[in-house]
Amino acid sequence: MRVLCYDCFSGISGDMNLGAMLDLGIEESYLKSELDKLNLRGWELKVEKAQKHGIHGTKVTVKQTKHEHAHRHLSDIEKIIDGSSLGGDVKELSMKIFRKIAVAEAKVHGIPVEEVHFHEVGAIDSIVDITGAAICFAALNPDAVFVSEIELGSGFVKCDHGNLPVPAPATAEIVKGMPVRTGGVGFEATTPTGAAILSALGTEFGSTQAVKITRTGYGVGHKEHPDIPNLLRVSLGETASNSATGHKALLIESNIDDMNPEFYDHISERLFKAGASDVYFSQIIMKKGRPGVVLKVICETGIEDAVKDIIFKESTTLGIRIFEFRKETLAREFGKISTVYGEITIKKSFYENLPVSVKPEYEDCKRIASEKGIPVKEVYNHVMGLLSLKKDQI
C-alpha cells in the first residue's frame, strides 16, 4: 500500500506543505500550470531551496502582486474553484479542506457556516495553498495518509480579530481528535490551513504501522527557533499490503415522521456541502403506526457540529443519535483512459494487492454526456467496453 507520512514535529502551514510536496518530487512547472487553472490574478509562486539547522528543503512563498481586501464567504471560494478547469477530484478535496475551516470558524464565532467571512484564509495566498495541496495529493495519489503527533506551538498570534492564543481557536477546533502537543516552539507552529489539510487527508493519526520509506521531502517554514528547525517532513513509502484502509468515522441519524418530504433534497444537498461522505434515507414504521424516515449521515470526525446544526435547523426532528465506528475502504488508484470522447478518469480498487474493480468516474461521464448531448449510459458503457478490452494493460 502506497502511504504518505506527515511528520509534524514543528507543525504545518499551507506553504510548508507545498514546499514539502515539491521537495518530494512534484514538478514545480506542473503545480504552477495546474494553479493557473484557478484563473486568479494578482499572485505568483516563489520557490527556492533553503535550509534550517543544516537540513536542506524547499521553501514556498505565495506573493500577492496586487493588494486586495477580499473577505470571501465559502460560497465565493466555491465559485472560484467550481469555475476553474481543475480536475473533479482536486475541486472536491479543495472544498473539503475549506469546509473544515469554515465549520471551525462558524463554531468559534457562533454563526452559520454560510455566514463565515474568511479573512486570512480567504486571501489569494491561502486559496493557492489549499488548492495546491489538493493538486499535489492527487498527483501523488497515495492509498493512505499517516499523520504523526502535531506540534501546535505556543504564545500568541496576530490576526484580524487581534492577538489570539496559540493554537488559534479555529485550529483548536480542527485538531479535535488528533494527537497534538504544545509548547515545543514559541510561535504558531500549526495554522488553520495546515490543520485542515491534515484533517482532510489523514487516514491514520499517530500510526505505528511499519512503512518502507522510498522518498522524503522537507518543506521549509518562515519561523526561526534556536533548537528546533521550522520544517515539515513528508515521506512517501509502502506498507506490507495494498489492502483496505480503516479509520474512525461517525454515523449521525434521526427519525422524522412529520416533515414535508420535498425538504429532504435540500437537506441532503446542504449536508453534502458541509462535508458529509454519504447521506441516505430509510423508510420505517414508528409508534402508533406512523410512517417515518430515518435520515442517516456518514461523516468524518470534526464536522459533527455542522451536521447537527443543519439537521436541527432544516428538519422537524427533536433529536439525533451519534455513533462512532471504524470505516474500512479499499485502496484506490486513479488513472486516465483515451476514448473517442477524449480522456476520461478511471478509478481502480485493490484488496490484498489485487485489483477488484475498475470503472470510469461518473462526473467525467456526466460532463461529456452533457457536452455531446448524448445519454450518460452511452459514455459509461463505451468506457467499460474499452476497459474490458484493455484489462490486462490497466
C-alpha positions as CSV (number, residue, x, y, z in Angstrom):
1,M,0.0,0.0,0.0
2,R,1.4,3.4,-1.0
3,V,1.5,5.7,2.0
4,L,2.1,9.4,2.5
5,C,3.6,10.1,6.0
6,Y,3.4,13.5,7.7
7,D,6.0,14.2,10.5
8,C,4.8,17.4,12.1
9,F,7.5,17.9,14.7
10,S,7.5,21.6,14.0
11,G,3.9,21.9,13.0
12,I,2.4,22.6,9.5
13,S,1.3,25.5,7.4
14,G,0.0,25.7,3.9
15,D,3.3,27.0,2.4
16,M,5.3,24.4,4.3
17,N,3.1,21.7,2.9
18,L,3.6,23.0,-0.7
19,G,7.4,23.1,-0.1
20,A,7.4,19.5,1.2
21,M,5.4,18.3,-1.8
22,L,7.8,20.0,-4.3
23,D,10.8,18.6,-2.3
24,L,9.2,15.2,-2.5
25,G,9.2,15.3,-6.3
26,I,6.2,17.2,-7.6
27,E,7.3,19.2,-10.6
28,E,7.2,23.0,-10.0
29,S,6.1,23.6,-13.6
30,Y,3.2,21.1,-13.1
31,L,2.0,22.7,-9.9
32,K,2.1,26.2,-11.4
33,S,0.3,25.1,-14.6
34,E,-2.5,23.5,-12.5
35,L,-2.8,26.5,-10.2
36,D,-3.2,28.7,-13.3
37,K,-6.5,26.9,-13.9
38,L,-8.0,28.8,-11.0
39,N,-8.0,31.9,-13.2
40,L,-6.9,34.1,-10.3
41,R,-4.9,37.2,-10.9
42,G,-2.5,39.1,-8.6
43,W,-0.2,36.3,-7.3
44,E,3.0,34.5,-8.1
45,L,4.7,31.4,-6.6
46,K,8.2,31.9,-5.4
47,V,10.1,28.6,-5.0
48,E,13.6,28.4,-3.6
49,K,16.0,26.0,-1.9
50,A,16.6,26.8,1.8
51,Q,17.8,25.2,4.9
52,K,17.1,25.1,8.7
53,H,19.7,23.8,11.1
54,G,21.7,22.3,8.2
55,I,18.7,20.4,6.7
56,H,18.0,21.4,3.1
57,G,14.5,21.6,1.8
58,T,12.2,23.7,-0.4
59,K,10.7,27.0,0.7
60,V,7.5,28.3,-1.0
61,T,6.1,31.8,-0.7
62,V,2.8,32.8,-2.3
63,K,3.4,36.5,-3.1
64,Q,0.5,38.8,-3.9
65,T,1.3,41.1,-6.7
66,K,-1.9,43.1,-6.3
67,H,-3.3,44.1,-2.9
68,E,-6.8,43.0,-2.2
69,H,-9.3,43.5,0.7
70,A,-11.4,40.5,-0.2
71,H,-13.3,38.9,2.8
72,R,-14.8,35.9,1.0
73,H,-17.6,33.6,2.1
74,L,-17.4,29.9,1.5
75,S,-19.8,30.3,-1.5
76,D,-17.3,32.8,-3.1
77,I,-14.5,30.3,-2.8
78,E,-16.7,27.5,-4.1
79,K,-17.5,29.7,-7.2
80,I,-13.7,30.2,-7.9
81,I,-12.9,26.5,-7.6
82,D,-16.0,25.2,-9.4
83,G,-15.5,27.7,-12.2
84,S,-11.9,26.5,-12.7
85,S,-10.8,23.8,-15.2
86,L,-9.2,21.7,-12.4
87,G,-10.0,18.0,-12.2
88,G,-13.1,16.9,-10.2
89,D,-11.1,15.2,-7.5
90,V,-9.0,18.3,-7.0
91,K,-12.0,20.5,-6.7
92,E,-13.7,18.1,-4.3
93,L,-10.6,17.9,-2.0
94,S,-10.0,21.7,-2.1
95,M,-13.6,22.3,-1.0
96,K,-13.3,19.6,1.7
97,I,-10.4,21.5,3.2
98,F,-12.1,24.8,3.0
99,R,-15.2,23.4,4.6
100,K,-13.1,22.1,7.5
101,I,-12.0,25.7,8.2
102,A,-15.5,27.1,7.7
103,V,-17.1,24.7,10.1
104,A,-14.4,25.6,12.7
105,E,-14.8,29.3,12.2
106,A,-18.6,29.0,12.5
107,K,-18.3,27.1,15.8
108,V,-15.8,29.7,17.2
109,H,-18.0,32.7,16.2
110,G,-21.3,31.1,16.9
111,I,-22.7,31.7,13.4
112,P,-24.0,29.5,10.5
113,V,-21.3,28.2,8.1
114,E,-22.8,30.2,5.2
115,E,-22.2,33.5,7.1
116,V,-18.5,32.8,7.9
117,H,-16.2,35.6,6.5
118,F,-12.8,34.2,5.5
119,H,-10.2,36.8,6.4
120,E,-6.7,35.5,6.2
121,V,-7.9,32.1,4.8
122,G,-10.0,33.9,2.1
123,A,-6.9,35.7,0.7
124,I,-5.3,34.6,-2.5
125,D,-2.3,33.0,-0.8
126,S,-4.5,30.7,1.2
127,I,-6.6,29.7,-1.8
128,V,-3.3,28.8,-3.6
129,D,-2.0,26.9,-0.6
130,I,-5.2,24.8,-0.2
131,T,-5.8,24.2,-3.9
132,G,-2.1,23.4,-4.3
133,A,-2.3,20.8,-1.5
134,A,-5.2,19.1,-3.4
135,I,-3.3,19.2,-6.7
136,C,-0.2,17.6,-5.1
137,F,-2.2,15.0,-3.3
138,A,-4.0,14.0,-6.5
139,A,-0.6,13.8,-8.3
140,L,1.0,11.6,-5.6
141,N,-2.2,9.5,-5.3
142,P,-1.4,7.6,-2.0
143,D,-3.7,4.9,-0.7
144,A,-3.4,6.2,2.9
145,V,-2.0,9.2,4.8
146,F,-0.4,8.7,8.2
147,V,0.0,11.7,10.5
148,S,2.3,12.0,13.5
149,E,1.7,13.9,16.7
150,I,1.2,17.5,15.7
151,E,3.2,20.4,17.3
152,L,0.8,23.4,17.7
153,G,3.3,25.8,19.3
154,S,2.7,28.4,22.0
155,G,2.3,32.1,22.6
156,F,0.0,34.5,20.7
157,V,-0.7,35.1,17.0
158,K,-1.9,38.4,15.5
159,C,-4.9,38.2,13.2
160,D,-7.9,40.3,12.1
161,H,-9.5,39.8,15.5
162,G,-6.5,40.9,17.5
163,N,-3.9,38.8,19.4
164,L,-5.2,35.3,20.0
165,P,-3.7,32.4,22.0
166,V,-1.9,29.6,20.1
167,P,-3.4,27.4,18.9
168,A,-5.8,29.8,17.2
169,P,-9.4,29.0,18.1
170,A,-10.1,27.6,14.6
171,T,-7.0,25.4,14.7
172,A,-8.1,24.1,18.2
173,E,-11.5,23.1,16.7
174,I,-10.0,21.4,13.6
175,V,-7.5,19.3,15.5
176,K,-10.1,17.8,17.8
177,G,-9.5,14.0,17.9
178,M,-5.9,14.3,16.6
179,P,-2.8,13.6,18.7
180,V,-1.2,17.0,19.4
181,R,1.3,18.7,21.7
182,T,2.0,22.3,22.6
183,G,5.0,24.3,23.8
184,G,7.7,22.8,21.7
185,V,8.3,26.2,20.0
186,G,7.3,29.7,21.0
187,F,5.2,30.6,17.9
188,E,2.2,29.4,15.9
189,A,3.5,26.2,14.5
190,T,0.3,24.8,13.1
191,T,-2.1,27.2,11.2
192,P,-5.8,26.6,10.5
193,T,-4.9,25.8,6.9
194,G,-2.2,23.3,7.9
195,A,-4.6,21.7,10.4
196,A,-7.4,21.5,7.8
197,I,-5.1,19.8,5.3
198,L,-4.2,17.1,7.8
199,S,-7.8,16.7,8.9
200,A,-9.0,16.3,5.2
201,L,-6.1,14.0,4.1
202,G,-5.3,11.9,7.2
203,T,-6.5,8.3,7.4
204,E,-4.5,7.3,10.5
205,F,-3.1,9.5,13.2
206,G,-0.3,8.5,15.5
207,S,0.1,5.3,13.4
208,T,2.7,2.7,14.5
209,Q,2.5,0.7,11.2
210,A,5.8,-0.2,9.7
211,V,6.5,1.8,6.5
212,K,9.3,1.3,4.0
213,I,10.3,4.8,3.1
214,T,11.1,5.5,-0.6
215,R,11.3,9.3,-0.7
216,T,11.4,12.2,1.8
217,G,10.8,15.9,1.3
218,Y,11.2,18.9,3.6
219,G,9.1,22.0,3.5
220,V,10.9,25.0,5.0
221,G,8.9,27.3,7.2
222,H,9.4,31.1,7.7
223,K,9.9,30.9,11.5
224,E,13.1,30.6,13.5
225,H,13.9,28.6,16.7
226,P,17.3,28.0,18.3
227,D,16.7,24.3,19.0
228,I,14.0,23.0,16.6
229,P,14.1,23.6,12.8
230,N,10.9,25.0,11.4
231,L,10.5,22.2,8.9
232,L,7.7,19.9,7.8
233,R,8.9,16.4,6.9
234,V,6.8,14.4,4.5
235,S,7.7,10.9,3.3
236,L,6.4,8.5,0.7
237,G,6.6,4.8,1.3
238,E,5.0,1.4,1.1
239,T,3.4,-0.8,3.8
240,A,3.2,-4.6,3.5
241,S,-0.1,-4.9,1.6
242,N,-2.3,-2.9,-0.8
243,S,-5.5,-3.7,1.2
244,A,-8.4,-2.0,2.8
245,T,-7.6,1.1,4.9
246,G,-9.5,2.0,8.0
247,H,-10.2,5.0,10.2
248,K,-12.7,6.3,12.6
249,A,-15.9,8.0,11.3
250,L,-19.3,9.0,12.5
251,L,-22.8,7.9,11.8
252,I,-25.4,10.6,12.7
253,E,-29.1,9.6,12.4
254,S,-32.5,10.9,13.2
255,N,-36.1,9.7,12.9
256,I,-38.5,12.0,11.2
257,D,-42.3,11.5,10.7
258,D,-43.9,14.9,10.3
259,M,-41.9,16.7,7.6
260,N,-42.8,17.7,4.0
261,P,-40.8,15.1,2.0
262,E,-39.8,17.8,-0.5
263,F,-37.4,19.2,2.1
264,Y,-35.2,16.1,2.0
265,D,-33.5,17.0,-1.2
266,H,-32.4,20.4,0.2
267,I,-31.3,18.9,3.5
268,S,-29.2,16.3,1.6
269,E,-27.6,18.9,-0.6
270,R,-26.6,21.0,2.4
271,L,-25.2,18.1,4.3
272,F,-23.0,17.1,1.3
273,K,-21.8,20.7,1.0
274,A,-20.9,20.6,4.7
275,G,-18.6,17.6,4.0
276,A,-20.7,14.5,4.6
277,S,-19.4,11.4,2.9
278,D,-22.8,10.0,2.4
279,V,-26.5,10.9,3.1
280,Y,-29.3,8.4,2.8
281,F,-32.9,7.7,3.9
282,S,-34.7,4.6,5.1
283,Q,-38.4,4.1,5.4
284,I,-39.6,2.9,8.9
285,I,-42.9,2.5,10.8
286,M,-42.9,4.5,14.0
287,K,-45.1,4.3,17.1
288,K,-48.8,4.5,16.6
289,G,-48.3,3.0,13.1
290,R,-47.0,6.3,11.7
291,P,-44.8,6.0,8.6
292,G,-41.4,7.8,9.0
293,V,-37.9,8.2,7.6
294,V,-34.5,7.6,9.2
295,L,-32.1,10.3,8.0
296,K,-28.6,8.8,8.1
297,V,-25.4,10.8,7.6
298,I,-21.8,9.4,7.4
299,C,-19.1,11.9,8.0
300,E,-15.6,12.4,9.3
301,T,-14.9,13.4,12.9
302,G,-14.7,17.1,13.3
303,I,-17.7,18.2,11.3
304,E,-20.4,16.7,13.5
305,D,-21.4,20.2,14.8
306,A,-22.1,21.4,11.3
307,V,-24.1,18.3,10.5
308,K,-26.1,18.7,13.8
309,D,-26.7,22.3,13.0
310,I,-28.2,21.5,9.6
311,I,-30.4,18.7,10.8
312,F,-31.9,20.6,13.7
313,K,-32.4,23.8,11.7
314,E,-33.7,22.3,8.5
315,S,-35.7,19.3,9.6
316,T,-38.6,18.8,12.1
317,T,-36.7,16.2,14.3
318,L,-36.4,16.6,18.0
319,G,-33.2,14.6,18.5
320,I,-30.3,12.9,16.8
321,R,-28.1,9.8,17.6
322,I,-24.3,9.9,17.0
323,F,-22.3,6.7,16.7
324,E,-18.5,6.3,16.2
325,F,-17.4,3.4,14.1
326,R,-14.4,2.2,12.1
327,K,-14.7,2.8,8.4
328,E,-12.9,0.4,6.0
329,T,-12.2,1.4,2.4
330,L,-10.4,-0.3,-0.4
331,A,-7.1,1.1,-1.6
332,R,-7.8,3.2,-4.7
333,E,-5.8,4.4,-7.7
334,F,-6.8,6.9,-10.3
335,G,-5.7,6.9,-14.0
336,K,-6.8,8.1,-17.4
337,I,-8.1,6.3,-20.5
338,S,-8.2,7.7,-24.0
339,T,-11.7,7.4,-25.6
340,V,-13.5,8.8,-28.7
341,Y,-14.8,11.5,-26.4
342,G,-11.3,12.4,-25.0
343,E,-9.6,11.4,-21.8
344,I,-11.7,10.1,-19.0
345,T,-10.7,9.4,-15.4
346,I,-10.9,5.8,-14.2
347,K,-10.8,4.5,-10.7
348,K,-9.3,1.2,-9.7
349,S,-9.8,-0.5,-6.4
350,F,-7.5,-3.0,-4.7
351,Y,-7.7,-5.6,-2.0
352,E,-4.7,-7.6,-0.8
353,N,-2.7,-6.2,-3.7
354,L,-5.1,-7.5,-6.3
355,P,-7.5,-5.3,-8.4
356,V,-11.1,-6.0,-7.6
357,S,-12.8,-3.3,-9.7
358,V,-12.2,-0.6,-12.3
359,K,-14.7,1.9,-13.6
360,P,-15.0,5.4,-15.1
361,E,-15.6,8.4,-12.9
362,Y,-19.3,9.3,-13.1
363,E,-18.7,13.0,-13.1
364,D,-16.5,12.8,-16.2
365,C,-19.1,10.7,-18.0
366,K,-21.8,13.1,-16.9
367,R,-19.9,16.2,-18.2
368,I,-19.1,14.6,-21.6
369,A,-22.7,13.4,-22.0
370,S,-23.9,17.0,-21.3
371,E,-21.4,18.5,-23.7
372,K,-22.1,16.0,-26.5
373,G,-25.9,15.8,-26.0
374,I,-25.9,12.0,-25.6
375,P,-27.1,9.6,-22.8
376,V,-24.7,9.3,-19.9
377,K,-25.0,5.5,-20.1
378,E,-23.7,5.6,-23.7
379,V,-20.4,7.2,-22.4
380,Y,-20.2,4.9,-19.4
381,N,-20.8,1.7,-21.5
382,H,-18.2,2.9,-24.1
383,V,-15.6,3.3,-21.4
384,M,-16.5,-0.1,-19.7
385,G,-16.1,-1.7,-23.1
386,L,-12.6,-0.2,-23.5
387,L,-11.7,-1.3,-20.0
388,S,-12.8,-4.9,-20.8
389,L,-10.6,-4.9,-23.9
390,K,-7.6,-3.5,-22.1
391,K,-8.0,-5.2,-18.7
392,D,-4.5,-6.8,-19.0
393,Q,-2.9,-3.4,-19.6
394,I,-4.6,-1.5,-16.8
